[in-house]
């Protein structure tokens, strides 16, 4: 059996067992992460460095092989038809090759399958502006964005350009033209691809990550000039996200950035995945939809005053705070109090909310659709 065939067998098995990630360590057993827990799989035997090289060499493009040699690490993706796509990080530890693969379903899941609130569909119908999906690594940002992009693709005749590092989900043509550009393979950088995109007649632009000042600046300009721009940041809530964007710029520029952001921001979805008492993982999120008072607060740099406004008028706007969503999930029996308190941005507020027993079950997923037997996001 060739190295690639053996790799396929391992990855098929990992998918069957519901793994989200597969770890290869030279001189040790393969490990699967299942429902957030690392499990060593002895049936494949010890994987030596030479085995790992044989596994991964057929999946590497020349540009990625050269980058691995130069930087001692590389990110890329590949697919196995009928199994899944995989996001890969190859790197060295203790002088030997190591690898982590993230399983990406070939099928892009729908809003309903993921447990995403209906307000996200309304955001997808916007003609222009900036929509941000934020959260820590492994919080499902890419999966949420894929559902949103595919919703546009399925329902509207648009030109969609994605800029990714690496390409994860692959979109099939439906009503839209979808062009996917991978950093290093199709473009030299996020900001160069974003500059190019503005000359390529786009309606929708997805920027895999808003990594630096220049990329953020171009994204704001694109949103301001009539394009719908999606992007991600590694922030934990809506307020932190706004502060992060503004903080990237020099003090002299911040007033202008606040002005632009107050006009173009259409929504911030901050999310993470938590272990569910019913198996798998469950999605918890916070959603900010700027109304006129919130836009005024952004413009006047009174970001700290936004949170109370997120708690009012929610039936009209679709907004929800992280604590309200946590309270919903506790009520529905999906997470326990200890788990919720561990991730709550304000445990005292959550405790008070639970004690009052108010504002629970009136927002987001649980008020719109009953939970299915599978928790939102499944094992992801």
N, C-alpha and C positions, 0 to 999 in steps of 0.2 A: 504494500500500500504506500503510495507516494505521500510526501509531507502534506500536500494540499488536501488529498483525500482524507487523511487522518484528521486534519484540522476540521474539515466539513463534518466528520462523524462527531467530533467533540462538540461543535457548535450546534448541530442538530439536537444532540442530547441536552445541551444547556437550554435550548429553547423549549424542549419537551418538559423539562423540569421547572420551567418558569423563571429562569435566571434573568436578571437584568444586566449583569456584567460577568465576564469571564476573565480570570487572572492567570497568567502564565509567569512562573518564577523559575529561572534556571536552577536545576538541582532540587526541585520540589514537586509536589502534586499540583494538578490543575485545581483551581478553586472557583466555585460559582457563588455569586451573591444572589440569594433568593429571599425575597421579602425583607431586604435590608441586612440579612445575616450572611456572613462568609461561611461556605461549606467546602471542605477539602474533598475531592473526588478521587479516590485511590484506584478505581478500576482502570484509569488510563495510564497508571504507572508514573514513575518519576520522569519529568520532562527536563532533559538536559539542554544546554544552550544550543547545541547543534540541531536538536529536534526543533527548537523554536525558530531557528534560522530557516530550516526547511519548510516549516509551516508558513512563515510570513513572507518569504522571498517572492512567491508567485503573486502576492497581493500588492506588492510595492510598485509604483511607477518610478521611473528613473529620477524624476525630480525629488521624490520623497526619499529614495535611497541615498541620494547625494546629501539631502538635508540631514538625514540621520547620521551620516558619516561626519558631517561638519559640526552639527549642534549636539549630537549625542541624544537627540530625541526628535520625534516627528509625530504630527497628527495627520490622519487621512481616513478615508472610508472606502469600503468595498461592499459588494453584495453577492449573496449566493442565491440564485433563483430558487424559489419555492421554500426558502428558509427565512432569510431576513437580510437586512443591511446591517453593517457594523461600523461603528465609529471606533477608530483604533488609536491608541497612543503607544508607540514603541520607544523605549528608553533604556538606559543602563543603570544598574545598581550593583555595587561591589564589583564593578568592572565587567559584568555579564549582562547580556540582553534580557530585557523583561518586557512584559506586554499586558495591557488591559484593553479588552474589547467591550463596548457597550452595544447591546442588541437593540436594533431599531426595527420595528415591525414594517414589513413591506407595505401593508395596508395603512393608509392614513385614517386614523379613527375620527369619528364624527364628534360634534359637541355633546350629543346625548351619551355616547359611549364613554366619554371622558368625564362627564359630570360637570361640564362648563356651563355657566349661567347664560341665559338667552341674551343678556345685554351685550355680550361679545359679538353676536351676530349683527346687532345694530351698529357697533363700531366698524364692522367690516363693510357696511354700506356707505360709510363716509367717502366723500370725493377727495378730501385732502386732509392733511394734518399728521400728527405724530402719535403713534400708539406704542407703548412700551410694555414688555412682559419681563418681569424681574424676579429674582430669587437666587438662592445659592446654587452651586453646582449640583446637578442631580435632582432638581426640583420640578422637572418636566416642562421647562420653558420652550424647548424645541418642539415638543409634542403639541403644546397649546398653539404655538405659532403655525405649525403645520396644519392643524385643524382650521385655523382662521384663513390661511392662504388658500387651502383647498376649498373652503366655503365660497370664497370669491371666485375661484377658478370654475366651480360648478354652477354658479348662479349669474355671473356677469361677464360680458365680453370685454375684457381688459388686457393690457399688456403688463405682465408681472415680471419683475427682475429680482432674483434673489442673489445675495452675495454672502457666501458661506465659507467656513474654515473648520472642518471640511463639509462637503455636501452630505447631508444625512438622509432625509426623506426625499424621494424622487417623485415629482409631480407629473401626472399624465395630462395631456391636453384634453380639456373639456370645452368650456365656452371661452376660455382665455388662452392667450399665448403666454407660456411660462418659460423664461430663460433662467437657467441656474449657472452662476459663475462661482468657481472655486478658487480661493486664494492660493497662489503659487502655480496652479494648473492653468487657470484662465485669466488671471490678473495678478499683479504684483502685491496688491494690498487692498484693504477695505476702502480706504479713502480714495485711492485711484479708481477703483471700480465704481464707487459712488459718484465721483466726478464724471466718469464715462457714462454712467447710467442716465444722467441728466440730458445727454445728447442722443439718447436711444429711444425717445418717444415712449417713456414709461407712464403707466397710471399708478402702479403700486410697486414699491421698492421695499424689500426685506433686507435689512443689514444684520447679519448674524450676531454681531457684537459691536456696541458703540465703545470702542476701546480707548480712544484718545480725543484730544481737543479738536483736531482737524476733522475727524470723522463726525463728531457730534455737530460741529458747525455746519458742515455740508448737509447733514441730515435735516437740521433745522431749516436751512435754505430750501432744500427740496420740498419739505412740508409746506413752507410758506409760499412756494411758487406753484402750488396746485397739485401736488402728488401726495398719495397716502403712503406714509413711511412707517414701517414696523421695525423695532429694534429691541435688543435685550441689554440689561445691565445686571451686575451681581449685587443688587441691593435688596433689602429685606422688606421695605414698605414704601408707600407712595411718598411720604414726606422725605424720607432719606433719598429717594430717587431724584426728586426735584433738587434737593441740596447738592447731590453728587454732580448733576449736570451743571449747575451754576458754579460750583466750586472748582470745576476743571478750568475755568477761565480766569484771567487776571481781573483784579478788582475794577480796573477801568472799563472792562468789557461787560461786567456783570449786569448792569442796568439794561443794556441792549439785549442781552440774552434773556433776561427776565421778561422783557417786553415781547420778544419773539415767542418765547415759551407760552406766555399767557394767551397768545392768539392761536398757536398751532396745536397745542396739546389736546388730544381727544380722549385719552384714557391711559391709566396705568393699572396693570394687573400684576400684583405681587403675590407669589405663590410658593408653596412648598408641599412636599409629600410626607405624610406621617404614617407610621404603622397602624393598621386598623385592627380593632378587636375581632372583626369578622373575617380576617384574613386579607392578605395583600396590603396595599397602601391606599390611602384616601387623600384627596386633594383638599387643601385648605388655601384660601385666597383672600386678598383684600382688593377692592376695586375702587378707584377714584375716577369719576366722570366730571370734568370741570364744568360747573355752571358759572353764571356771570359773577356772583360773589367770590367764588374760588379764583376765577381769572383775575379779578381785581386784587386779591391778596397776593397772587403770584407776581403781578405787575408791580406792586408796591413792596415786594420782598418781605411780606408778613407770612412766611410759609408756616410758621408755628401755629398760626390761627386757623389753618385749613382743617385740622382734624375734627373739631366740633361740627363743622359744616358737612363733613362726610357722614355724620350720624343723623342728619335731618333730610327730609324730602327723599327718602331712599326709594319709595315705591315709584316715584316719577323718574328718578335718575338711574336706578340700578346699582347705586353705590352700596358698599358693605365694608365694614372694618374687619380686620383680622380677628379681633376678639369676638365679634358677632358670629363670624363663621365658625370659630372654635366652639362657641356655645351651641350653635346648631348641631354640630357633629357630636357633641357630648349628649345632647338631648336625643339624637337619633341612635345613640348607642354604638357609634363608630370609633370613637376614641375615648380614653379615660381621662380623668381630671389631671393626673400626674403628667401625662403626655402633653396635654393642652397647656398646662402651666409652664412646662419646660420651653415652649416655643412662643408663648404669648409675649407681645411687645410691652404689655402692662398687666402683669398677673393680678394686681389689686383691682383693676378695672374689670377684668374677666370674672373674678370672684364676686364682685358686686353685681355684675350683670346676671350671673347664675343665681345669686340670692334673690334678686328682684323677680327673676323668672319672666322678664319682659323682653321684647324685641328679639325673641328667639322663634325661628320658624317663619319669619315674615320676609325673608330675603333669599336671594340666590337660588341654589339648586333645590333645597328641600321644600321650598314653597311652590316651585314650578313643576317639578317632576319627582315622583317617588324614586328612592334609590332602587337600583336593580339588585339582583343577587350578587353581582360582582361590584365591589366598591369602585368608585371612580379611579381611573388610571390603572386598575388591575395591579399587577406586580410592580409596575413602574412607580 
